[in-house]
Amino acid sequence: MTVAPHVVVIGAGTLGMCTALDLVEQGARVTVLEAQSIASGSSGRSVGVVGSQLTDPFEIMLRVHSLRRFRQWEGEGLRFNHIGYLRLARTPAQMALFARSVEIQGEAGLRSRLLRATELRNLVPHINPDGLEGGLFGPDNGFLDPHEMCNFLAGIVRAKGGEIRQYRKLLGVQRRPGGYTLETSGDPIDSKKRRLIDCDVVVNAGGAWAPQVAALFGQRLHIWPERHEAVVIHLDEPLGYTMPMVMDLVNGEGSGLNFRHEKPDELIAEIHKVKSIAPEDPDNYNDQCEEQSKVDLAELLLERVPDLPGARLGRGWAGLYPVTADHRPFVGPIDLSEPTLITAAGAGGYGIQLAPVIGQIAADWVLHGAPVSVPGSQSLAPSAGRNIPGH
């Protein structure tokens, strides 16, 4: 587009805010519509981990782009806790994948190293290495507060001329020559008074609500909102070291247990594997942690870190992972004949760490009609072969 377009981004979570920032930095006029408040959906319930300890070269490459942005934002004031990320291996085959990951990350300028099972306690003194072959550790990975991240990005978007309208739910859509007229709910003071917004392009970054947004445009978007739970672990005394993010899952294999430092006497844990027989309704799901989940979590923790000082489970909560059939995000148009309607959703449990690169790719689609800045990212478009029911 030669004239700067007016782009409406639906959703003020991490994907929406990163997309909005990329667009406004490149001269687009941007309005973000959020049905509730900034980071009120899945983003605000995330444990906020950012890591690059994966085994697929494309997935690592995506995170190289994201980490570049995180470093920039950290320099501008975003808090990033570099506690490190340890992914555990149970088999020699997984260790071989980890060794290749170290090479790939090293070529991309990222630090990581292999640890044998006998070396794990040097990093995590309380870990029980039984049944483990070793691990893959990235010292520069860590976590951030997703709510803080979204509001930090919102501040930059506003400073660069973008607009963020909270408590404005999308109610209806009319296509018009060259764009759309969007009907939204009114402001919180006068919610009955509806508003109309004309725009050239729409980016659907609605997270677990993205299928509902797509339906307003007459499209089918197959994203499964999957419920995940997290729990605070209180300790009687500080550990004496910083617990890195520890993840017991490699390409779907492992217990799914993961935990990390939150405060000197507090950890946060979740079970990454979830058994769900139906997608959750994002407007009506149990956002609290179930007691059975705490029992299951306690058993896994007793197996992997049996001697934590006075560990006891505290408050818990649940959030939603927007999951696609192939567990990779959707970034691009559902219908190539309508290039002004872009989807940026379905990143599952990796939404926080992939948000910067997803925003970059989505902005490419809006401004250039193709993902020109990230090699291979055309494969993330929600094509007919990918946008299918599944879980």
QUICOR-V695938 format. One line per field, one symbol per residue. phi: phi as a letter, one per 20 degrees, with the letter a starting at -180 (. if undefined). psi: psi as a letter, one per 20 degrees, with the letter a starting at -180 (. if undefined). A space follows every 50 residues. Layout:
# QUICOR-V695938
phi = ???
psi = ???
This chain:
# QUICOR-V695938
phi = .eegeedddeodeffffffgfgfffenfeccedcfddgmeefgfdfemfc bcecdegffffgfffffffgfffffepffceeencddeddcgffffffff fgfffffendeabecfgfefffecgefeegnderaccdfefrbbefffff ffffffgffeofccdelcefdaccfcgnrbdddcfefgfcffeecdcebe ccdedemfegfffgffemddcecdfdecdcbededfbgfnbefffdcdac lndpfnfbbbfccgdbdccbdfecdcebfeefebcfedeffffffffgff fffecfdffmfbedfcbccdefdefdmcfecqefdffcfecdecanemed gffegffffffffgffecmaefdcgnfgfefffffdecfrb
psi = phppqopppopkaggghgggggghhjjqpppppphcrpkichgijqikpo qjmriphghggghggghgghgghhhjipppomirpopqpiqhhhhghhhh gggghghjjqprqqprhiihihgnhiqojpjqhbrppohirbrrohgggg hghhgggghjirpooqlnpphrppqrojbqopprrarhhmihoqqppprh qppnljciihhhghhhjkqponpooppqqqqpoqqhqqhirpprpppmpo lipahipqqrqgrhkprpqrohppopiqqqoiimrojqpqhhhhgggggh hhghmikpokpqpbqrrqapooprhjkqqpoapgoiimijoppnrkjcjj gghigghghggghggghijqniiopiihiiqmrhhhmqqr.
